[in-house]
Every structure is written in structure tokens, then in C-alpha cells.
């Protein structure tokens, strides 16, 4: 009986966590009337980094800058701009860091490969530490 209650609590936690992760910060006054344009705006917003939160897209962020960027994107879409033109405008203005998945270029190579280098260095440190502690024993 106790196990069932714990299992139900765990399921509820996972369910609420799922709801939290799938919520968006887009406010009703931002939503475009044309469904195709709104879908386009959402797709772009999901790929743009919130410069305040840094690990969230502007679609998920409640930061004022994220709202401003969402509105900017929707205005560009209303003007008839394409995805590529909007991404180019944002990267020209804020750099490749604004993209959640920056392109692999010579300039952004550190963004892509330094995490792997740090993980390898971490494993090397752990390996050497374990090797040294075995010699002491």
C-alpha cells in the first residue's frame, strides 16, 4: 500500500514536470492571427536563446528581453521576411550566441568542442587520482 502511494507520487511529479517543461511564455497579445505565421514565429522562437536566461529559448522565457525579441520576430514575419532573413538579422545584431544551436564555424568551434574537452580532462583527472590513491594503499 505504501509502495503504491510512493509510485503515484512519483508519477504525479513526472507529470507536473512534463507540464512545466511544455509551457510557453508567449502572451495572448503576442499571438499572430494567421496560424501559419504564428507557427513560423514559434519555430523561430524555439531556436533563439534568451540572452538573460541563457539556457532557455525566448519561447519559454518570461524575461522582458525575450518578450521584445518575440515581438520583433512577429513584426518581421508580418513584413514578409523569411526564416533565413530573420535568423540573419538576429545573428548580425547579437552574434551566433543567440542561436541555441550555433553553426559550426571557426569562430564558434570553441562553443561546440570545449564541453567535450572539459569532460575528457575531468575523466583524466579522476583516472589519475584513482591511480595515485591505489599506489598509496
N, C-alpha and C positions, 0 to 999 in steps of 0.2 A: 504494500500500500504506500509506504514511504517512497519507494523507488518510482512508483507511478507519478506521485506528486512532483518529485525532482525532475523526472523526464518531461512532464508537462511544463514545468517552469523553464526548463532549458529550451523547449520548443517555442514557448512564448518569447523568450529573449531573442532567439534567432529570428522569429517572425517580426518583432519590433525592430530589430537591427536591419532587416531587409527593407522595412518601410522607411526607416530613416535614410538609408543609402539611396533609395529611389525617389526621394523628394527633391523638388527643384525650387529654386528661389525666384523664378520668374513670376512677376506680379501681374495681376489681371490687366492692368492698364498698359502693360508692355506687349501683350499678345497681339499679333497681327490678325487682321480679319481674314485674309487669304490663307487658306490652310497650307498650300504649297510653300508660300513664303515663310510661314511660321515653322514648318518642318525644316526648311533650309536654315532659318535662324537658329533653331535648336541644335541642328547638326554642327553648325559652326561654333556655337557657344560651348558645346561639349568638348571641343578641341582647343579652346583658348584658356590659358592659365590665368587664374585670378592673381594679380600682382601683389595683393595684400595677403591672401591665404596661402598662396604658392603651391599647395598640393591639391587644390580644388579647381574645377573648371568654373567659368563665370556662370554657367548654367546652374550650378549648385550653391554658389556663394551669395551671401546676403550683404557683402561689403558694398559701400557706395560706388567704388570704382567699378566693380563688377556690373552693377546696375547701369552705370554710364556706358560701359562697353557693350552691354546687351542692347541698349537703346541705339547706340552708334551703329551696331551691326544691322539692326532692323531698319534704320534710316537708309543705310547703304543698299539694303535689299529693295526697299521701296523705290530707290533711284535707279534700279535695274542692274546693279552691279552683280557680277558672278562670284562664286566661291573664291576662285583664284585671285580676283581683284581685291576682295575683302581681306583675304589672308595676306596678300602683298602689302596692302595699306597698313594692316596691323603690325606686320614684321618690320616694315620701313619705319614705323613710328616707335615701336617698343623693342625691336630686335627679335631674334629667334627664340629667346627665352619665353616669350609669351605663348608659344605653342606648347601644348602638353607633350607632343611628340615632335621635337625639333628635327629638321632634316640632318642627315649626316653630311657635314661639310668639314673642311679643315678647321674652321673656327669653332664648330660645335663638337668636335671629336672628343674633347675632354668631358662634355656633358654625357656622352654615350659610354665611354670606356673607363673613366675614373672609378665609378662604383665597382666594376669588376676588379680593377687593380687593388682597390681597398679591401675587397673580400679576400683576394689572394694573399695580400700582405697579412691580413688577420689570421688566415689559416696557417701561414708560415710562422707567425709569432706563436700561435697555440702549439704548433708542431715542435718548434724549438724549445718552448717552455716545458712541454711534456717530456721531451728527450733529455733535457737538463735535469728535471726532477727525478727521472728514472735512474740517472747516474748517481745521484746523491743517495738514493735508497740502496 
